[in-house]
């Protein structure tokens, strides 16, 4: 029983570390976009890394699905542009990490799952869009 508790605590701590990595990667991508106005090949690799971390987080939370479209994530009043997507990446990644910090190893946050889906949708849009 003690081993199960330790394992669950370790998994939760790793999820929080992944969340911080997502925040760090998103901030780096935002800075890069603000400096150059586009994303380099290295930035696209960072996007892939960000996607992998967010997928792991979402899986650990028990979430699934990638059915969201970029228009739904950005909102009806915004056009799907790089600048709008970068702004949404920043807010979604921050929301995800904040929600993860509120969770315990015993809880599941629907808001964190929604935020992870939003981050994934925006990251895919940015990676595919040149």
Secondary structure, DSSP 8 states (H G I E B T S, - for coil): -HHHHHHHHHHHHHHHHHHHHHHHHHHHHHHHHHHHSS--HHHHHHHHHHHHHHHHHHHHHT-------HHHHH-TTS---HHHHHHHHHHHHHHHHHHHHH--TT---HHHHHHHHHHHHHHHHHHH--
